[in-house]
Every structure is written in C-alpha cells, then in structure tokens.
Amino acid sequence: MGRLSDKVAIVTGAASGFGKGIARKFAEEGAKVIICDLSADAAKAAAEELSCDVAVANVTLREDWERVLQQALDKHGRLDIIVNNAGATYVNKPTVDVEDKDFDLVMNVNVKSIYLSSSVIVPYFLREKRPGCFIQISSTAALRPRPGLTWYNASKAAVNTATKTMAVEYGPNNIRFNSVCPVVGITGMTHLFLGKPDTEENRAAFVSTIPIGRPSQPADIANACCYLASDEANFITGVNLEVDGGRCV
Ligand SMILES: NC(=O)c1ccc[n+]([C@@H]2O[C@H](COP(=O)([O-])OP(=O)(O)OC[C@H]3O[C@@H](n4cnc5c(N)ncnc54)[C@H](O)[C@@H]3O)[C@@H](O)[C@H]2O)c1
C-alpha cells in the first residue's frame, strides 16, 4: 500500500520541474495522477513516462478547470487532491521597468489559478460531502522577498493568504488548504529569477543564504507535498511549509 493509494490527484504544471517531481512521487505512492499543463508535448511525454493521465489545460481559464474536474470524475469517479503548482514569473528587473503584461502574467497564472481551482472544485467537495486537499506551490519569495521580483513575490504572498483564509473557512467541511514554499531550485524558471543564465556561479548568491547550502530539488518539494496530501496530515491545514534548507529562519 502506498501513502496515497486510491487517491486521485490533479497536479498542474506537471510537465516539468517541481510539478513533474510531484507527479512522479504521487504515482509511486499509489495515486492516480492527472498531469495538467499548458505545454501539450511536454505534458504528454511526462504522462507517458510516469504512467499518468494527461490534460492539456490553461490554469487561468475556468472552462479548462471544469474540463479537468470532469475528466477526473469520468475516468476515476472521484477527486481527492489538487496541487496548484503551475506558476510563472517575468525576468528579474527593476520594479519601475515592470510592464502591465508582466504584472498580468504573475497575477493570472499564480493567483487567478488558485481562485479558479477553488471556485470550480470546492463546490464538488461540498456537494459530495468529501474531504478535499488543496496544496499550493508558493515560494520563499512570499516570506523573504528579494529585490527585482516585486509582483512575483506579491503574487505568492497572495497565494499564502488565500490559502490560510480558505483553510479557516472550509475546515468545518474537512477541506484542507496548505502551501509549500520552496527556496530556489534548478528548473525552467530559475534563469528568470536570477535575471541571468542559470549557472552555478550565477546561483551562488542565492545559495549562499541557504543554511543547508544547496538549491531545492523536485524530490524535496514532492516529499513535502506527499505528506500534506496523505492521511498522515489530516489534521494539518492552513500551513505554509517552507522547504528551503533553513533560508527563512
Ligand atoms: N524554480 C524555483 O526556483 C522556484 C522556487 C520557488 C517556487 N517555485 C514555484 O514552483 C512552481 C513550479 O515551477 P518550476 O520551477 O517547476 O518551473 P517550470 O517552468 O519547470 O514548470 C512550470 C510549469 O507550469 C506550466 N505552466 C505555466 N503556465 C501555465 C498555465 N497557464 N497553465 C498550465 N500550466 C502552465 C509550464 O508549462 C511548466 O511546465 C511555480 O509555481 C513556481 O513559482 C519555483
């Protein structure tokens, strides 16, 4: 028996990076996983590699959330876990140089996606009187912001506050909401955070503030998510779990 046996999970942004690591861990622990990503080719490849279902979807669109929920119910008859991992940032730059499209990107992909996922899926849990589990992939940027990423950092702070609010509101319905806050990792987004190519040398300033002395890895984030998604965590809600080698201390 795996730690997530019989559970059905949607993992967004699971074609690469942290999301793919989360999908891998959940599948290893017995969950039925729907890899949900905007990038069709990468999503299909990840789904094939990990023996998961695939849904090509844009997390900023209500109709896509409705379609992915229906896909889970049609195929598996239930949904238990939503990992809101898909995220976006603009390149690190002075705040006065940020353009409207940069602001809209981070607010839509990082925040509106949380709004839409809860707006579409919480009613399902309430209707079916089922326990539910939402995990948002936030960031240490919400808690220990660095310069040059003002609106990315603010979008992740919004994720944390929305998560805590919904944890309080829906605790009586046994729907849990938690955030995981990773420190910098090595993924498709890292060069944007750095504002320069992702090399060990360019990463050194970020890594120097991490007591354990290394960037995060997808498995670090996946292990934290697995715990939060499992029944071992059925009394844990409203938590922002920093997975950061001590960065936020
Ligand atoms: N990499 C880091 O250093 C770091 C640190 C802290 C938090 N995070 C967060 O981790 C999460 C995962 O990012 P990652 O680092 O693995 O990056 P990544 O670029 O490897 O993965 C992001 C995935 O999200 C998908 N995506 C983007 N917009 C989407 C949309 N509108 N709809 C559906 N899918 C979409 C992309 O196609 C991609 O597969 C993000 O929320 C990010 O903010 C990353």
PDBQT file of the ligand as one rigid body, heavy atoms in Angstrom, charges set to zero:
ROOT
HETATM    1  N1  LIG A 301      12.241  27.100  -9.580  1.00  0.00    +0.000 N 
HETATM    2  C1  LIG A 301      12.311  27.773  -8.463  1.00  0.00    +0.000 C 
HETATM    3  O1  LIG A 301      13.382  28.205  -8.040  1.00  0.00    +0.000 OA
HETATM    4  C2  LIG A 301      11.069  28.011  -7.653  1.00  0.00    +0.000 A 
HETATM    5  C3  LIG A 301      11.196  28.458  -6.321  1.00  0.00    +0.000 A 
HETATM    6  C4  LIG A 301      10.048  28.671  -5.578  1.00  0.00    +0.000 A 
HETATM    7  C5  LIG A 301       8.802  28.413  -6.124  1.00  0.00    +0.000 A 
HETATM    8  N2  LIG A 301       8.696  27.986  -7.421  1.00  0.00    +0.000 N 
HETATM    9  C6  LIG A 301       7.364  27.712  -7.945  1.00  0.00    +0.000 C 
HETATM   10  O2  LIG A 301       7.308  26.355  -8.310  1.00  0.00    +0.000 OA
HETATM   11  C7  LIG A 301       6.259  26.170  -9.264  1.00  0.00    +0.000 C 
HETATM   12  C8  LIG A 301       6.759  25.279 -10.398  1.00  0.00    +0.000 C 
HETATM   13  O3  LIG A 301       7.724  25.964 -11.155  1.00  0.00    +0.000 OA
HETATM   14  P1  LIG A 301       9.066  25.281 -11.677  1.00  0.00    +0.000 P 
HETATM   15  O4  LIG A 301      10.171  25.976 -11.004  1.00  0.00    +0.000 OA
HETATM   16  O5  LIG A 301       8.967  23.810 -11.597  1.00  0.00    +0.000 OA
HETATM   17  O6  LIG A 301       9.080  25.816 -13.201  1.00  0.00    +0.000 OA
HETATM   18  P2  LIG A 301       8.877  25.085 -14.599  1.00  0.00    +0.000 P 
HETATM   19  O7  LIG A 301       8.960  26.191 -15.601  1.00  0.00    +0.000 OA
HETATM   20  O8  LIG A 301       9.823  23.944 -14.735  1.00  0.00    +0.000 OA
HETATM   21  O9  LIG A 301       7.403  24.500 -14.516  1.00  0.00    +0.000 OA
HETATM   22  C9  LIG A 301       6.267  25.304 -14.617  1.00  0.00    +0.000 C 
HETATM   23  C10 LIG A 301       5.234  24.528 -15.437  1.00  0.00    +0.000 C 
HETATM   24  O10 LIG A 301       4.000  25.282 -15.410  1.00  0.00    +0.000 OA
HETATM   25  C11 LIG A 301       3.429  25.226 -16.716  1.00  0.00    +0.000 C 
HETATM   26  N3  LIG A 301       2.532  26.361 -16.883  1.00  0.00    +0.000 N 
HETATM   27  C12 LIG A 301       2.877  27.668 -16.983  1.00  0.00    +0.000 A 
HETATM   28  N4  LIG A 301       1.783  28.425 -17.175  1.00  0.00    +0.000 NA
HETATM   29  C13 LIG A 301       0.720  27.567 -17.199  1.00  0.00    +0.000 A 
HETATM   30  C14 LIG A 301      -0.681  27.735 -17.381  1.00  0.00    +0.000 A 
HETATM   31  N5  LIG A 301      -1.205  28.965 -17.568  1.00  0.00    +0.000 N 
HETATM   32  N6  LIG A 301      -1.473  26.642 -17.342  1.00  0.00    +0.000 NA
HETATM   33  C15 LIG A 301      -0.948  25.411 -17.166  1.00  0.00    +0.000 A 
HETATM   34  N7  LIG A 301       0.371  25.194 -16.996  1.00  0.00    +0.000 NA
HETATM   35  C16 LIG A 301       1.191  26.258 -17.024  1.00  0.00    +0.000 A 
HETATM   36  C17 LIG A 301       4.622  25.251 -17.652  1.00  0.00    +0.000 C 
HETATM   37  O11 LIG A 301       4.291  24.767 -18.952  1.00  0.00    +0.000 OA
HETATM   38  C18 LIG A 301       5.624  24.371 -16.914  1.00  0.00    +0.000 C 
HETATM   39  O12 LIG A 301       5.517  23.009 -17.300  1.00  0.00    +0.000 OA
HETATM   40  C19 LIG A 301       5.835  27.572  -9.703  1.00  0.00    +0.000 C 
HETATM   41  O13 LIG A 301       4.619  27.922  -9.056  1.00  0.00    +0.000 OA
HETATM   42  C20 LIG A 301       6.975  28.453  -9.199  1.00  0.00    +0.000 C 
HETATM   43  O14 LIG A 301       6.536  29.769  -8.958  1.00  0.00    +0.000 OA
HETATM   44  C21 LIG A 301       9.808  27.770  -8.183  1.00  0.00    +0.000 A 
ENDROOT
TORSDOF 0
